């Protein structure tokens, strides 16, 4: 299963903090409002993206599942071929999962505006405590991967890999493999690696932690270099 996007939680500070990423050379899409009340901007990359997610300043959180999330790297989102099929598979596997939910938002297009539509699958109880994970099927991918928003002055091109740190790396990696229909490979450094079609997920052991965390993302650049994504929050 492909990786879809990495969520960067901005809470009610999106308008204040997003310009810092623009100063770092990232092209951000215009602020968009979901039908569920949240707002976002994207750093659109080759086959995935980073979503800056929050809610309007001065208002209460629009969505319960993000109300208590801290600023920073927040969620791993995978891209199923069919959200309904994934929902059924997760149920059969014993996960506590909510029915498919339609998400929509208006986006600017060369001829005006269009409605970007997504079918999402979210967990009633997260399968890996400490990590926020869900699925997003794109019904209108042409509104997301638009060449006009994919050129970044700093040369950013792709989301290359993501590192999760966990007290029990093997268990976390095994669950991620089930969730993504992937296979885990153990590395010599004690980490566990899942190579998805468009991204590498690495789980590093860290016994000092009480729960897993998304530790780092690495971007690929046009000049062939790999550099950590370090949002100036």
N, C-alpha and C positions, 0 to 999 in steps of 0.2 A: 504494500500500500504506500502511496506517495505521502510525503509530508506536505501539508498545505501552508500553514503559517505559524509563526511565533508571535505570541501576544506580549506586548510591552505595556504594562498597566500604568496609566497616567492619572487615574482617579478623576478628580474635578479640576485638574491642572493642565489639561491638554493644551489649551490656548497659550498658557504661559511657558510650557516646557518644549513644545514641538519646535519653535524657532531655533532652539539650541542644536537640534539635529540638522536643520537646514543650514546652519552656519558650518556644520561639519561636512557639508557637501552632499547631503542626501536630498533627493527630490521627494517632497511629500504631496500626496493627493490632497484635494480640498477637503475640508471638514464635511463629513457626511453623517446623517442621522438615521439610525435604525428604526424600524417599526416598533422595536421593544424599548426605545427611548435612549439607548446609549449612543455615543458619538465616536467617530474614529477618523484616523488618517492612516495612509499606508505608505510604506517604503516597498515599492513593487520591484521584485527581482525576477530572475529568469523563469523559475518554475515554482516559486513560492513567494512569500512576502512577510514583512514584519508589520503587525497591526498595532498602532498606537490607539489604545482603547480607554475610554473614560465616560464621563457624563458632564453635562453643562455646569459650569461654576455657579455656586450659589444655590444649587438645587440638590435634593436628596438623590442618592444613587438610584438609577432607573431600573437596575436589574439586581435581584437578590444575590445571584451567584458571584457578582463582582464587588458587592458592597464592602466586604471586609478585606479585599485583596490589597496588598502593599504595593507601593511604587516599584517598578522594575520588571524583570523578566517573569512572566506570570503563567503562561499556559502553552501546552503543546497541542497543536491541532492537526489532525490527519485527514486525508482526502479519500473518502470511499468512492467506489464507482457508483454505488446505489445506496443512499442513506437508509432506505427501508430494509434492504437486505442486511446491511450492517446491524441495524437495530435488532432484527430477528436473530442473527448469529450471536450477538452479545447476550440476548435473553437466554438462548439455549446454552451458552457457556456459563450461565449463572451470575452474570453481572446485573446490578441494579441500575436500570437504564430508563430514561424517560422516552416517551414517543417522539417521533420525528417532529421537529418544529421548523416552520418556515420563517426565515429571516429576510428582510428586504430593506433596501435603502436606495434613494435617488442618487445618481452619479451624473456628472457632466459628460457630454459626448460631443463630437465635432458638429453635430446637427442640433444640439439642444441638451436634453436630459434623457436618461434611460433608467430603468428600474433593475438594479442588480438584485438577483434572487438566489437564495441559498437554502438547502435543506440541512439542518443540523441535528446531530444526535448527541445528547448530553446525559451524563450519569446522575441518577438520583443519589448515589453514593459513589464517590470517586474510588476507582479500583486500586490506586496507589495513594494512600493518605499522604498529604503534603504536596502532591502534584495536581494541577488542574489540567484535565485532558478532555477533549471532545473531538467531534468529527464534523466536517463541513464539505458537503457536495455542492459544487458550483453549477447552477442552472444557466448562468449567463457569464461564462468565463471571459468573453470578449470585452466585458465592461471592466474587468480587473487587469488582465494582461494586455494593456493598451500601450503601444510603443511610445506614445507621447508622455507617459509618466514613468518610463523604465530607464531613462538616461539620468545617471547621477554624476555630478561634477567631480566627485571624489573617486569615480571609477568602480564603485560597488556594482557587482553583477549577479552574485548568487549567494544563497545561504548554504554554506558548505557542510558545517557540522555543528552539533549542539552537544554540550556536556552536561550531564546530570550527576550530582554527587549524592550518595546515599549511604546510610549505615549498613545496609545489606544490598550490595550492588547486584549480586547474582539474582536475588528474588525480584528486584525492581526490573532488571533487564528481561527476565523471563516473562513477567507480566506484560511489559511493553511488546515483547515478541508476539504474545497472544493477541494483543490489541491491534497490532499492525500486520498480522499474518507474516511476520518476519522470522529470521533465524538469528540466534545469538552466537557470537564467537568470543571465547575467552582470550584475552591478550596477556602477554608476559608480565605487564605491569599491574596485573590484578583487575584491570578494567574489563568490562563486557561491552561488545560492540554489535550494533545492529546496522547493517547497510541497507537502507531503504533505496528505492529506485533513484531518488533525487537528493538524498541527504544521509549523512552518517550520524547515528545517535550513539554516544559513548556514555557509559555509566561507570563512574569512578567510586571506589569504596572510600568512605570517610566515617570512621567509627565515632568521631566527635559529634556528628549530627544526630538529632533525634528523629528527623524525617528527611526525605529527599528534597532537593532544591534544584532548580534550573541554574546551573553555575555559570555557563558561558556559551555564547554563540560565536561562530567564526564565519566571516564572509569571504567569498572569492572576489577578486578584483580583475579588471580588464588587463592589467599588466602581469597577471599570473600569480600574484602574491595572495597569501591568506593572512587575514588580520582579524583580531578579536573585535567583536562589536561591543563598544563601550559607550553606551548612551550617557550623555552628560546630565544626569538627573540630580 
